[in-house]
């Protein structure tokens, strides 16, 4: 059984240590499985595409509880 789903490309840990939420300037949590950087303070999930975080608020997904 083969899977057509490829895992998201990893993000460089050094880059993750430097990034903050562009909206709140608060911390981000990397969800590798979802391929997103989560800002709990802003309620946003920023996509990671090909290992590159897209830190534009208009590209972010709104978190729902």
C-alpha positions, 0 to 999 in steps of 0.5 A, a space after each residue: 500500500 503506497 501513500 501519495 501524501 508526502 510529509 512536510 519539509 522540515 524547518 531549520 531549527 535555527 530559523 524556528 528559534 528566531 521567528 516570532 508571530 508577525 502580529 503579536 511578536 509572541 512565540 510560535 509553536 511548530 506543528 510539523 505534522 500539519 506543516 504550520 507555525 502556530 501563534 496561540 496569542 493571535 489565534 493563527 496558523 502560518 503555513 510552511 511551504 517547502 520548508 519555508 515559513 510563510 509569515 504573512 497574516 493574510 496567508 494564515 489560517 484562523 485557529 478554531 477551538 
